[in-house]
Amino acid sequence: MSPLAIYIHWPYCARICPYCDFNVYKSKGRNSALCESIIDDLRAWRALTGPRSVTSIHFGGGTPSLLEAKEISMFISNIDSIWGLSSHTEIALEANPNDANAAKWKDYNSAGINRISLGVQSFNNTALKLLGRDHNSEQAVRALSEATDTFQSVSADLIFGWAGQTKTDLTSDLDTLLQLNLNHISTYQLTIEDNTAFAKAEARGLSRAVNEDQSADFFEMILQNFADNGFDHYEISNFAKPHHQSEHNLAYWRGYDYVGVGPGAHGRITQEGQRSATICEATPEGYIKRVMDTGVGIKEREDLSPEDWAEEYLLMGLRINEGISLTRFKNIRGEVLSERRYAPLLEGGFLKLEKDRLIATQKGRFVLNAVTEALLV
């Protein structure tokens, strides 16, 4: 059986960021009913997965750092009793800089968290205000410093390409990150998603992001800075020091199975050669009711065709520097990936072939959408 990752979606936020299109809701305080429903849902998933080796647990959202350490501990202990955990299991929590302090970090660590991902986004107070964040630069630096004193792995998120950003602004953000002794950094180009506050602002003529050429220039700066400082660009948006890659995100990119519980969570499960995509009921109230009525939070389950499964494997796998296995692609789809499709991309320097693995080059990563489109025509 393949390894298993577990994703727990906590949907509440103290404030909803104007660029966010995730399934999130304004916090209403503690919600023991939702915690209980998530645990019941996890038990139901055990029947779907069978016995598995759990590589990672990831608390995402939303803002799971609104949860107390005792609630985190409750989830972890239940997962341990359901599947079993090892000392090598990555257990990660997404957090906001102003949701924690040194004491809370220690409580989370005692509860079982060994990796923290902090939504810093920037150290520029003007940018933080534009992005709707509820922390400032000083709080971000303090939160990261305290986290690195407590956890084995600490990651920070950085958003670039916000309106008005200059190369000097970006250099300042990068310098601050590199001074904090982090071992993982995720960088995201600011994109304007439909049905967000930023999309409405753009429709009114209020720019919130720089143009594509500026973003490309910024990304080249990021690549150079992190390469010069010992980070491995192991995925398009992610950089890690040795042994600090995100095991949970690698499960997605490598096409492993993953449990998705909590309102709106997505999952993937493979049973007897059939891969299925699952989506949970979106609203907290609807999710609680569905678990209560049916025993599981899944609202939709779609069996993927071999073509859809192979396409998903290719789209996700080419994001990482290990690429995809052509043999596995063949086993999933039932036919080989035609050489006539990837040969021109090899010649153009967009892909490289290393034994059985097809890998996007740095040049190919800059235009990965076009590369994957050419492969899947």
Buried (B, 14 or more C-beta within 10 A) or exposed (E): EEBBBBBBBBBBBEBBBBBBBBBBBEBEEEBEBBBBBBBBBBBBBBEBBEEBBBBBBBBBBBBBBBBBBEBBBBBBBBBBEBBEBEEEBBBBBBBBBBBBEBEBBBBBBEBBBBBBBBBBBBBBBEBBEBBBBBBBBEBBBBBBBBBBEBBBBBBBBBBBBBBEBEEEBBEBBBEBBBEBEBBBBBBBBBBBEEEBBBBEBBEEEEEBBBEEEBBEEBBEBBBEBBEEEEBBBBBBBBBBBEEBBBBBBBBBBBBBBBBBBBBBBBBBBBEEEEBBBBBBBBBBEBBBBBBEEEEBBBBEEEEBEBEBBBBBBBBBBBBBBBBBBBEBBBEBBEEEBEEEEBEEBBEEEBBBBEEEBBBBBEEBBBEBEEBBEBBEE
